[in-house]
Amino acid sequence: MSRLSIEEHVVAGPDSGPYAVTTGADGALWFTLVHSGQIGRMVPGAQPRLHQLDPESGPTIITPGPDGALWFTGYRNHSIGRIDTAGAVTEFPLSANCAPFGIAAGPDGALWFTETTTDRIGRITVDGERTEFPLPVTGAFPSAITAGPDGGMWFTLNQANAIGRIGMDGTATVHPLPTEAAAPVGITAGADGALWFVEIAAGQIGRLSPDGGIEEFPLPDRAARPHAITGGGDGTLWFTEWGANRVGSITPDGEIEVHDLPTPGSEPHGIALGPDGAVWTALETGALARVTPR
């Protein structure tokens, strides 16, 4: 028997595509619906509320901002969006065809984001002032991004097989991965001071230590296609196995457990620690799943 309780909460139709989830400053779960072009808000135990954007905007990653609002990337309409807790939306256009994906708040009070098709990292202030920084690699497909423990922003380079870092001055460095063609996607800062990431093509979890050393931990199912990763609040990291319909956990010393989701083919993508202390994951087939120990 699994040592977890997993409950699925339907939040939208099966074609809406819940993709990323996060906890807002208002104590609610906020999530993106990439296919229907919506942002959702749900207090655990209550019905969700959906906010309609341009149906073709493709909202992807969402994160709490330093201003108390939620900020998200518009992957298809090449924009950064802001939604306050009352549901008012502001969108900021970016360079044409830059396809922003990851976004996270930085230590400087701004939001930092990745531009997947232009090999740039962007910065936007809460007032909407945008700056873009070129990376020292081409065709890299920068993907997820997170604030690191060292005052920099760390991101995955999906097609360059590397982890990157950018300082507040825009200086970028690149750390190649040991496994060829690993295709990293999700990344998060761990409680142990390291950066943890998932390798979707290699079926591994990676750890980049403060001294620059990289460890890789193979999953029991190397074809599971891990997608996103987050801290669980107790030092354990949680990740989604998009290709295997599972969620998994890894301890700082590399002990891995994986758990099947109740509904077959639910396509778990984003994952985050919820306001209730449970881990929540977005299921592209229309639900959020709540994961708690039994």
C-alpha positions, 0 to 999 in steps of 0.5 A: 500500500502507498504511504501517501493519500492522493486526492484529485480535485477536478478544476476544469474540463478535460481539454483545459490543460492545468499545467502549473500550480503555486501558492499565492500570498492570499493562501490560495492555490493558483494555477494555469490552464494552458489550453483554454487560456485561463488562470485559476484560483482555488482555496483547498476544500472550495470550488475553483474560480477561473479567470479568462485570458485570450484563449490563445495566450497559452499561460504556462508557469505561474509564481507569486510576485513580490507585490502580492500578485501572481505573475505568469508567462504567456507562452503563445502570445509572447507576454508576461502576465500579472493577476492580482488576488481580485482577478484583475489582469495586466499583460506586458508584451515581449519581443516577438516570438520569444515564447517565455516559459519559466518565471520566478521572483528574484532577490532584487524585487523583480521577476526573472523569466526564460525566453525559450526560442531566443536564448535570453533571460528576461527581467521585469519589474513590478512596474513593467520595465523589461530587460533582456540578457543574451546567454552565451549559448545558442539553441539552448531552449532555456526552460524553468528558472528559480532563485538560488541560495547564492543571490543568483537565478538558476535555470535549465537549458533543455537543449544545451544539456546544462544548468545556467546561472545569471547574476543580478548584473546579467552575467551568465554562466553555464554548467554542463551535465554529465549525462548526454542529452538529458534535457533538464526541465524543472528546477528548484532550490533545496533546503540543503543549499543545492539546486535540484532539477529533473532530466526529462529525457534521461529519467533522472533527478539531478543535484547541483551542489554549492561548490558546483558538483553535479550528482544524478540519481536514476529513477526506477523507471528511466522512461518516466519523463520527470517534468517538474520539481519542488521542495516539500517543506521538510527537506524532501523534494517532490517531482512529477513523472509526466510520462508514467502518471506518477509523483515521486519524492527524493530525499537529500541523500538520494532515496527515491519513492514513486507513487501512482496517481489514481486516474490513468493518463492524467499527465502530471506537470507542475508541482508545488507546496500548497497553503495547507502543507500538502503537495499539489500537482497539476494534472493536464486532464483537468484536475489538481491532485493533493498528495499527503502522507497517510 
